[in-house]
Amino acid sequence: MTKEEAREKGHVSISQEVVTAIAAIAASQVEGIFNREEGMKRYVDTEVEGENVKVTVRATLVHGNSLYKVAKEIQTRVRAEVEQMTGLQVSGVNVDIQRLVTPEEQQLSKKEEE
């Protein structure tokens, strides 16, 4: 598409809040994340500059899972979802593992929610 054609069709903008929501939903779908049921949006930060996005996910993971594999899956899913849904280029997905909980703690948390 030429610049002239783009001007004729108008401008599309996607808010940072929407990009953050997409990244949070993608991260919450990864097995091994403790806080996935309560919504990940407050644990995700995004920086949007032009056509590029940088994402940081702060996660609590469940002991017994490979931390490396869970973090890599978060990176893969977040990148794929954000790029596919927005057309923006994800320049990086940083995963900050902040806490580790036992499977028992996860079960107690689920019971408290019920």
Backbone as JSON Lines, residues from 0, in Angstrom:
{"i":0,"aa":"M","n":[0.85,-1.17,0.0],"ca":[0.0,0.0,0.0],"c":[0.9,1.24,0.0]}
{"i":1,"aa":"T","n":[0.59,2.17,-0.85],"ca":[1.37,3.41,-0.9],"c":[0.91,4.35,0.2]}
{"i":2,"aa":"K","n":[1.71,5.36,0.47],"ca":[1.33,6.35,1.5],"c":[0.06,7.06,1.11]}
{"i":3,"aa":"E","n":[-0.1,7.3,-0.18],"ca":[-1.3,7.97,-0.65],"c":[-2.53,7.12,-0.39]}
{"i":4,"aa":"E","n":[-2.44,5.81,-0.64],"ca":[-3.57,4.92,-0.39],"c":[-3.89,4.88,1.1]}
{"i":5,"aa":"A","n":[-2.86,4.87,1.92],"ca":[-3.06,4.84,3.37],"c":[-3.78,6.09,3.84]}
{"i":6,"aa":"R","n":[-3.42,7.24,3.29],"ca":[-4.08,8.5,3.66],"c":[-5.55,8.47,3.27]}
{"i":7,"aa":"E","n":[-5.85,7.9,2.13],"ca":[-7.24,7.85,1.68],"c":[-8.1,6.97,2.58]}
{"i":8,"aa":"K","n":[-7.51,5.95,3.15],"ca":[-8.27,5.0,3.97],"c":[-8.39,5.46,5.41]}
{"i":9,"aa":"G","n":[-7.61,6.41,5.84],"ca":[-7.67,6.9,7.21],"c":[-6.6,6.3,8.08]}
{"i":10,"aa":"H","n":[-6.69,6.58,9.36],"ca":[-5.67,6.19,10.34],"c":[-6.29,5.22,11.35]}
{"i":11,"aa":"V","n":[-5.53,4.22,11.72],"ca":[-5.95,3.28,12.75],"c":[-4.98,3.42,13.92]}
{"i":12,"aa":"S","n":[-5.51,3.59,15.1],"ca":[-4.64,3.63,16.28],"c":[-5.17,2.64,17.31]}
{"i":13,"aa":"I","n":[-4.25,2.04,18.03],"ca":[-4.6,1.08,19.06],"c":[-4.0,1.6,20.36]}
{"i":14,"aa":"S","n":[-4.83,1.78,21.37],"ca":[-4.35,2.35,22.62],"c":[-3.41,1.39,23.35]}
{"i":15,"aa":"Q","n":[-2.55,1.97,24.14],"ca":[-1.62,1.19,24.95],"c":[-2.4,0.27,25.89]}
{"i":16,"aa":"E","n":[-3.52,0.73,26.39],"ca":[-4.34,-0.07,27.3],"c":[-4.84,-1.35,26.6]}
{"i":17,"aa":"V","n":[-5.2,-1.23,25.33],"ca":[-5.66,-2.39,24.57],"c":[-4.51,-3.37,24.34]}
{"i":18,"aa":"V","n":[-3.35,-2.85,24.0],"ca":[-2.17,-3.71,23.81],"c":[-1.84,-4.43,25.11]}
{"i":19,"aa":"T","n":[-1.93,-3.73,26.23],"ca":[-1.67,-4.33,27.54],"c":[-2.69,-5.44,27.82]}
{"i":20,"aa":"A","n":[-3.95,-5.2,27.51],"ca":[-4.99,-6.21,27.73],"c":[-4.74,-7.46,26.89]}
{"i":21,"aa":"I","n":[-4.36,-7.28,25.64],"ca":[-4.06,-8.41,24.77],"c":[-2.9,-9.23,25.34]}
{"i":22,"aa":"A","n":[-1.85,-8.55,25.76],"ca":[-0.69,-9.23,26.33],"c":[-1.07,-9.96,27.62]}
{"i":23,"aa":"A","n":[-1.89,-9.34,28.44],"ca":[-2.29,-9.94,29.71],"c":[-3.13,-11.2,29.48]}
{"i":24,"aa":"I","n":[-4.05,-11.15,28.54],"ca":[-4.88,-12.32,28.24],"c":[-4.0,-13.46,27.71]}
{"i":25,"aa":"A","n":[-3.07,-13.13,26.83],"ca":[-2.17,-14.15,26.28],"c":[-1.34,-14.79,27.39]}
{"i":26,"aa":"A","n":[-0.8,-13.98,28.29],"ca":[0.01,-14.51,29.39],"c":[-0.82,-15.38,30.32]}
{"i":27,"aa":"S","n":[-2.06,-14.99,30.56],"ca":[-2.9,-15.74,31.49],"c":[-3.27,-17.13,30.98]}
{"i":28,"aa":"Q","n":[-3.06,-17.39,29.71],"ca":[-3.39,-18.69,29.13],"c":[-2.26,-19.71,29.27]}
{"i":29,"aa":"V","n":[-1.16,-19.31,29.86],"ca":[0.0,-20.2,30.01],"c":[-0.12,-20.99,31.31]}
{"i":30,"aa":"E","n":[0.0,-22.31,31.19],"ca":[-0.01,-23.18,32.37],"c":[1.23,-22.9,33.21]}
{"i":31,"aa":"G","n":[1.07,-22.93,34.53],"ca":[2.2,-22.72,35.42],"c":[2.24,-21.35,36.04]}
{"i":32,"aa":"I","n":[1.33,-20.48,35.61],"ca":[1.23,-19.14,36.22],"c":[0.23,-19.2,37.35]}
{"i":33,"aa":"F","n":[0.62,-18.72,38.51],"ca":[-0.24,-18.77,39.69],"c":[-1.41,-17.79,39.61]}
{"i":34,"aa":"N","n":[-1.16,-16.58,39.25],"ca":[-2.17,-15.52,39.32],"c":[-2.98,-15.38,38.04]}
{"i":35,"aa":"R","n":[-3.12,-16.44,37.26],"ca":[-3.77,-16.31,35.97],"c":[-5.29,-16.17,36.06]}
{"i":36,"aa":"E","n":[-5.93,-16.75,37.08],"ca":[-7.38,-16.66,37.17],"c":[-7.86,-15.26,37.53]}
{"i":37,"aa":"E","n":[-7.05,-14.53,38.28],"ca":[-7.49,-13.21,38.73],"c":[-7.26,-12.11,37.7]}
{"i":38,"aa":"G","n":[-6.72,-12.45,36.58],"ca":[-6.47,-11.45,35.55],"c":[-5.07,-10.9,35.65]}
{"i":39,"aa":"M","n":[-4.38,-10.91,34.55],"ca":[-2.96,-10.55,34.54],"c":[-2.72,-9.07,34.22]}
{"i":40,"aa":"K","n":[-3.75,-8.33,33.9],"ca":[-3.54,-6.96,33.4],"c":[-2.69,-6.1,34.32]}
{"i":41,"aa":"R","n":[-2.88,-6.24,35.62],"ca":[-2.09,-5.41,36.54],"c":[-0.64,-5.87,36.65]}
{"i":42,"aa":"Y","n":[-0.33,-7.02,36.07],"ca":[1.03,-7.54,36.1],"c":[1.76,-7.36,34.77]}
{"i":43,"aa":"V","n":[1.16,-6.61,33.87],"ca":[1.75,-6.43,32.54],"c":[1.93,-4.94,32.26]}
{"i":44,"aa":"D","n":[3.11,-4.6,31.77],"ca":[3.4,-3.23,31.33],"c":[3.77,-3.28,29.86]}
{"i":45,"aa":"T","n":[3.34,-2.27,29.12],"ca":[3.71,-2.18,27.71],"c":[4.22,-0.78,27.41]}
{"i":46,"aa":"E","n":[5.14,-0.73,26.48],"ca":[5.64,0.54,25.95],"c":[5.42,0.5,24.45]}
{"i":47,"aa":"V","n":[4.61,1.42,23.95],"ca":[4.33,1.47,22.52],"c":[4.99,2.71,21.95]}
{"i":48,"aa":"E","n":[5.87,2.48,20.98],"ca":[6.53,3.59,20.29],"c":[6.38,3.36,18.8]}
{"i":49,"aa":"G","n":[5.5,4.12,18.18],"ca":[5.26,3.96,16.76],"c":[4.67,2.59,16.48]}
{"i":50,"aa":"E","n":[5.39,1.79,15.68],"ca":[4.92,0.46,15.32],"c":[5.55,-0.64,16.18]}
{"i":51,"aa":"N","n":[6.29,-0.25,17.23],"ca":[6.99,-1.21,18.07],"c":[6.41,-1.26,19.48]}
{"i":52,"aa":"V","n":[6.4,-2.45,20.04],"ca":[5.88,-2.66,21.39],"c":[6.9,-3.46,22.19]}
{"i":53,"aa":"K","n":[7.09,-3.05,23.43],"ca":[7.93,-3.79,24.37],"c":[7.02,-4.16,25.54]}
{"i":54,"aa":"V","n":[7.06,-5.41,25.94],"ca":[6.17,-5.91,26.97],"c":[6.97,-6.46,28.15]}
{"i":55,"aa":"T","n":[6.5,-6.17,29.36],"ca":[7.07,-6.77,30.56],"c":[5.95,-7.45,31.32]}
{"i":56,"aa":"V","n":[6.16,-8.72,31.64],"ca":[5.18,-9.5,32.4],"c":[5.81,-9.86,33.73]}
{"i":57,"aa":"R","n":[5.14,-9.49,34.83],"ca":[5.58,-9.85,36.17],"c":[4.72,-11.03,36.61]}
{"i":58,"aa":"A","n":[5.36,-12.18,36.85],"ca":[4.58,-13.39,37.1],"c":[4.98,-14.1,38.37]}
{"i":59,"aa":"T","n":[3.98,-14.74,38.96],"ca":[4.19,-15.68,40.05],"c":[3.96,-17.06,39.44]}
{"i":60,"aa":"L","n":[4.96,-17.93,39.57],"ca":[4.86,-19.25,38.97],"c":[4.67,-20.32,40.04]}
{"i":61,"aa":"V","n":[4.14,-21.45,39.6],"ca":[3.87,-22.57,40.49],"c":[5.06,-23.52,40.48]}
{"i":62,"aa":"H","n":[5.56,-23.84,41.68],"ca":[6.68,-24.77,41.83],"c":[6.32,-26.12,41.19]}
{"i":63,"aa":"G","n":[7.32,-26.73,40.58],"ca":[7.09,-28.01,39.93],"c":[7.09,-27.88,38.42]}
{"i":64,"aa":"N","n":[6.94,-26.67,37.93],"ca":[7.02,-26.4,36.5],"c":[8.41,-25.88,36.19]}
{"i":65,"aa":"S","n":[8.86,-26.11,34.98],"ca":[10.13,-25.55,34.55],"c":[9.96,-24.05,34.39]}
{"i":66,"aa":"L","n":[10.63,-23.28,35.23],"ca":[10.49,-21.82,35.17],"c":[10.88,-21.3,33.79]}
{"i":67,"aa":"Y","n":[11.95,-21.86,33.25],"ca":[12.43,-21.45,31.93],"c":[11.37,-21.72,30.86]}
{"i":68,"aa":"K","n":[10.78,-22.91,30.88],"ca":[9.77,-23.26,29.86],"c":[8.52,-22.4,29.99]}
{"i":69,"aa":"V","n":[8.09,-22.14,31.22],"ca":[6.91,-21.29,31.42],"c":[7.2,-19.87,30.92]}
{"i":70,"aa":"A","n":[8.38,-19.35,31.27],"ca":[8.74,-18.0,30.83],"c":[8.82,-17.92,29.31]}
{"i":71,"aa":"K","n":[9.41,-18.94,28.67],"ca":[9.5,-18.96,27.2],"c":[8.11,-19.04,26.57]}
{"i":72,"aa":"E","n":[7.22,-19.8,27.18],"ca":[5.84,-19.9,26.66],"c":[5.11,-18.57,26.79]}
{"i":73,"aa":"I","n":[5.34,-17.86,27.89],"ca":[4.76,-16.53,28.05],"c":[5.26,-15.63,26.92]}
{"i":74,"aa":"Q","n":[6.56,-15.63,26.68],"ca":[7.14,-14.8,25.63],"c":[6.54,-15.14,24.26]}
{"i":75,"aa":"T","n":[6.45,-16.42,23.96],"ca":[5.93,-16.86,22.66],"c":[4.48,-16.45,22.47]}
{"i":76,"aa":"R","n":[3.66,-16.73,23.47],"ca":[2.22,-16.42,23.35],"c":[1.95,-14.92,23.28]}
{"i":77,"aa":"V","n":[2.62,-14.17,24.14],"ca":[2.4,-12.72,24.15],"c":[2.82,-12.11,22.81]}
{"i":78,"aa":"R","n":[4.01,-12.47,22.33],"ca":[4.48,-11.95,21.05],"c":[3.49,-12.28,19.92]}
{"i":79,"aa":"A","n":[3.09,-13.54,19.84],"ca":[2.21,-13.98,18.76],"c":[0.86,-13.26,18.81]}
{"i":80,"aa":"E","n":[0.26,-13.18,19.99],"ca":[-1.06,-12.56,20.11],"c":[-1.02,-11.06,19.81]}
{"i":81,"aa":"V","n":[-0.06,-10.37,20.38],"ca":[0.03,-8.92,20.16],"c":[0.27,-8.62,18.68]}
{"i":82,"aa":"E","n":[1.21,-9.34,18.06],"ca":[1.52,-9.08,16.66],"c":[0.34,-9.45,15.76]}
{"i":83,"aa":"Q","n":[-0.29,-10.58,16.03],"ca":[-1.41,-11.03,15.19],"c":[-2.62,-10.1,15.33]}
{"i":84,"aa":"M","n":[-2.93,-9.67,16.53],"ca":[-4.13,-8.88,16.76],"c":[-3.96,-7.4,16.42]}
{"i":85,"aa":"T","n":[-2.73,-6.89,16.52],"ca":[-2.54,-5.45,16.33],"c":[-1.78,-5.08,15.06]}
{"i":86,"aa":"G","n":[-0.98,-6.01,14.55],"ca":[-0.12,-5.67,13.42],"c":[1.14,-4.92,13.83]}
{"i":87,"aa":"L","n":[1.29,-4.7,15.13],"ca":[2.49,-4.03,15.64],"c":[3.62,-5.05,15.78]}
{"i":88,"aa":"Q","n":[4.84,-4.57,15.77],"ca":[6.02,-5.42,15.92],"c":[6.43,-5.45,17.39]}
{"i":89,"aa":"V","n":[6.51,-6.64,17.96],"ca":[6.94,-6.77,19.35],"c":[8.46,-6.86,19.37]}
{"i":90,"aa":"S","n":[9.09,-5.86,19.96],"ca":[10.56,-5.82,19.99],"c":[11.13,-6.65,21.13]}
{"i":91,"aa":"G","n":[10.3,-6.97,22.12],"ca":[10.77,-7.79,23.22],"c":[9.66,-8.08,24.21]}
{"i":92,"aa":"V","n":[9.74,-9.27,24.81],"ca":[8.83,-9.63,25.9],"c":[9.72,-10.05,27.06]}
{"i":93,"aa":"N","n":[9.77,-9.23,28.08],"ca":[10.56,-9.53,29.28],"c":[9.65,-10.2,30.3]}
{"i":94,"aa":"V","n":[10.13,-11.28,30.87],"ca":[9.37,-11.98,31.91],"c":[10.15,-11.87,33.21]}
{"i":95,"aa":"D","n":[9.52,-11.26,34.19],"ca":[10.12,-11.06,35.51],"c":[9.41,-12.0,36.48]}
{"i":96,"aa":"I","n":[10.07,-13.1,36.83],"ca":[9.48,-14.05,37.77],"c":[9.73,-13.5,39.17]}
{"i":97,"aa":"Q","n":[8.64,-13.07,39.81],"ca":[8.77,-12.37,41.08],"c":[8.54,-13.25,42.3]}
{"i":98,"aa":"R","n":[7.87,-14.38,42.07],"ca":[7.52,-15.2,43.23],"c":[7.28,-16.62,42.76]}
{"i":99,"aa":"L","n":[7.48,-17.56,43.66],"ca":[7.23,-18.97,43.4],"c":[6.33,-19.5,44.5]}
{"i":100,"aa":"V","n":[5.24,-20.17,44.13],"ca":[4.32,-20.73,45.12],"c":[4.26,-22.25,44.95]}
{"i":101,"aa":"T","n":[3.88,-22.93,46.01],"ca":[3.75,-24.38,45.95],"c":[2.39,-24.74,45.35]}
{"i":102,"aa":"P","n":[2.25,-25.94,44.84],"ca":[0.94,-26.37,44.35],"c":[-0.13,-26.31,45.44]}
{"i":103,"aa":"E","n":[0.28,-26.54,46.68],"ca":[-0.67,-26.46,47.8],"c":[-1.2,-25.04,47.97]}
{"i":104,"aa":"E","n":[-0.3,-24.06,47.86],"ca":[-0.73,-22.66,47.95],"c":[-1.71,-22.32,46.82]}
{"i":105,"aa":"Q","n":[-1.45,-22.88,45.65],"ca":[-2.35,-22.65,44.51],"c":[-3.73,-23.24,44.81]}
{"i":106,"aa":"Q","n":[-3.76,-24.45,45.37],"ca":[-5.04,-25.09,45.7],"c":[-5.79,-24.29,46.76]}
{"i":107,"aa":"L","n":[-5.09,-23.82,47.79],"ca":[-5.73,-23.01,48.83],"c":[-6.32,-21.74,48.24]}
{"i":108,"aa":"S","n":[-5.6,-21.13,47.34],"ca":[-6.07,-19.91,46.71],"c":[-7.35,-20.17,45.91]}
{"i":109,"aa":"K","n":[-7.39,-21.29,45.2],"ca":[-8.58,-21.64,44.42],"c":[-9.78,-21.88,45.32]}
{"i":110,"aa":"K","n":[-9.56,-22.55,46.46],"ca":[-10.65,-22.82,47.41],"c":[-11.19,-21.52,48.0]}
{"i":111,"aa":"E","n":[-10.3,-20.58,48.29],"ca":[-10.73,-19.29,48.85],"c":[-11.57,-18.49,47.87]}
{"i":112,"aa":"E","n":[-11.32,-18.7,46.57],"ca":[-12.07,-17.97,45.54],"c":[-13.48,-18.53,45.41]}
{"i":113,"aa":"E","n":[-13.68,-19.8,45.77],"ca":[-15.0,-20.47,45.6],"c":[-15.98,-20.1,46.63]}
